[in-house]
Amino acid sequence: MVTNTLDSPHITELLDRLFQEAEASEEALQAVAQSDVSHLLTSRTGYRQLYALLKDIPLPVSRETGHLLYMLARSTDARHIVEFGTSFGVSTIFLAAALRDNGAGRLITTEFEPSKAARARENLTEAGLIDLVEIREGDALETLAHDLPVAVDLVLLDGAKGLYADVLQLLEGHLHSGSLLLADDARLCQEFVNRMRSDAKRYLSVPLAGDLEISMRIS
Ligand SMILES: C[S@@+](CC[C@H](N)C(=O)[O-])C[C@H]1O[C@@H](n2cnc3c(N)ncnc32)[C@H](O)[C@@H]1O
């Protein structure tokens, strides 16, 4: 029998609630967006200031991106996944559900806002998926600099946009031929996108609708 953990009633309800919470926080998000923070969006140094302002705002991937993540992880039979940017754990739920349906695996995700890491833990526990997930609390530049699986099959980049290229550098030695990377908010991480598209010997990289960039390690 083919299993789709995402269809479990308790996960459907949880995701509905989390997406509703995100919708309800739209006004608060707009208020931050209208304050003078645009220079922090792509900054490699000011990101802590930005995300402190956003610490109560969920900022999840879209439902479509969540389903895409689930499909990518299932279709590649991913066993080891790394996620940069946990927030309340919405994308983490989609990815961990895929690991569950793949039969096994481990997802390392990282978040530097303690209250968000705690919310993600609660949500993953409620989803019944926490056993597959390691939440590393702290700055990804430190938390992803050690103890990674030898081979990482799938990466989601969804933290500070100015750091995508730096996080890639930390993960690069763990990617294998066929590893996939999905970068959300691609228009805000041009350094990363340029790097992926210009390194044709190592990566194939194309834009997707929804401001995503999908890249595959070739060799
Ligand atoms: C867009 S949200 C992630 C949303 C999440 N992927 C989801 O779908 O629910 C980005 C998150 O990354 C966190 N973050 C940003 N830069 C980070 C860094 N350098 N290290 C760890 N976490 C970071 C922020 O606090 C924020 O919660």
The ligand as a MOL file (V3000), in Angstrom:
LIG
                    3D

  0  0  0     0  0            999 V3000
M  V30 BEGIN CTAB
M  V30 COUNTS 27 29 0 0 0
M  V30 BEGIN ATOM
M  V30 1 C 11.1460 32.1340 5.8210 0
M  V30 2 S 11.3470 31.5610 7.4380 0 CHG=1
M  V30 3 C 11.3750 29.8010 7.2590 0
M  V30 4 C 10.0230 29.2200 7.0190 0
M  V30 5 C 10.0130 27.6970 7.0850 0
M  V30 6 N 10.9030 27.1150 6.1150 0
M  V30 7 C 8.5920 27.1960 6.8910 0
M  V30 8 O 8.2190 26.8470 5.7610 0
M  V30 9 O 7.8420 27.1630 7.8730 0 CHG=-1
M  V30 10 C 13.0510 31.8840 7.7360 0
M  V30 11 C 13.4870 31.4670 9.1160 0
M  V30 12 O 14.9120 31.3520 9.1210 0
M  V30 13 C 15.4190 31.8120 10.3470 0
M  V30 14 N 16.8020 32.2090 10.0750 0
M  V30 15 C 17.2130 33.2190 9.2670 0
M  V30 16 N 18.5480 33.2570 9.2090 0
M  V30 17 C 19.0100 32.2520 9.9830 0
M  V30 18 C 20.3120 31.7900 10.3150 0
M  V30 19 N 21.4160 32.3960 9.8530 0
M  V30 20 N 20.4200 30.7060 11.1100 0
M  V30 21 C 19.3060 30.0900 11.5950 0
M  V30 22 N 18.0500 30.5030 11.3340 0
M  V30 23 C 17.8910 31.5660 10.5320 0
M  V30 24 C 14.4950 32.9680 10.7120 0
M  V30 25 O 14.4770 33.2450 12.0990 0
M  V30 26 C 13.1310 32.4870 10.1960 0
M  V30 27 O 12.3980 31.8480 11.2000 0
M  V30 END ATOM
M  V30 BEGIN BOND
M  V30 1 1 1 2
M  V30 2 1 2 3
M  V30 3 1 2 10
M  V30 4 1 3 4
M  V30 5 1 4 5
M  V30 6 1 5 6
M  V30 7 1 5 7
M  V30 8 2 7 8
M  V30 9 1 7 9
M  V30 10 1 10 11
M  V30 11 1 11 12
M  V30 12 1 11 26
M  V30 13 1 12 13
M  V30 14 1 13 14
M  V30 15 1 13 24
M  V30 16 1 14 15
M  V30 17 1 14 23
M  V30 18 2 15 16
M  V30 19 1 16 17
M  V30 20 1 17 18
M  V30 21 2 17 23
M  V30 22 1 18 19
M  V30 23 2 18 20
M  V30 24 1 20 21
M  V30 25 2 21 22
M  V30 26 1 22 23
M  V30 27 1 24 25
M  V30 28 1 24 26
M  V30 29 1 26 27
M  V30 END BOND
M  V30 END CTAB
M  END
